[in-house]
Amino acid sequence: MGVAVGTALDEARAARRLAEQDPRRAVPAAEHALDRARRDRDPAAAAVAGRARGLALLHCGDLDSAIRQLRLAAAAGQAA
């Protein structure tokens, strides 16, 4: 993935954009962003990164995992 640039939220937003363009590449990017958001204790970034991962999984056809991830992202969004 490379060196993280910007904030955890910036990284999460980049993963979210990638989820629409290239979902297979977006899954690990979103996981990395989610890990960073958790390390930084940034619930807003965690919500965006979780949404990115959920959307990428949805586009990849993994519906069960996508639903679980999107529910977690919604919970993180409420915490934010």
C-alpha positions, 0 to 999 in steps of 0.5 A: 500500500505504501506510506500513508499520506494525510490523515486517517480520514483522507486515507479512508476517503481514498479507499472509498473512491477506489471501491467504485473504481477497482473494488478488488484493490479497494478491499486491502486499501480499505482494510489498511485505512480501517486499521489506521483509523482504529490505531488513531482512535478516529471513529469518523475515519473508521466509519468511512473506511468500513463503508469503503470495505463494505462497498468493495466487498459488495461489488466483488459479490461477497454479500454476506461480508459486505452486509456485516461490514456495512453494519459495523461502519454504520455503528462507527458512524453513530459513534463518531 
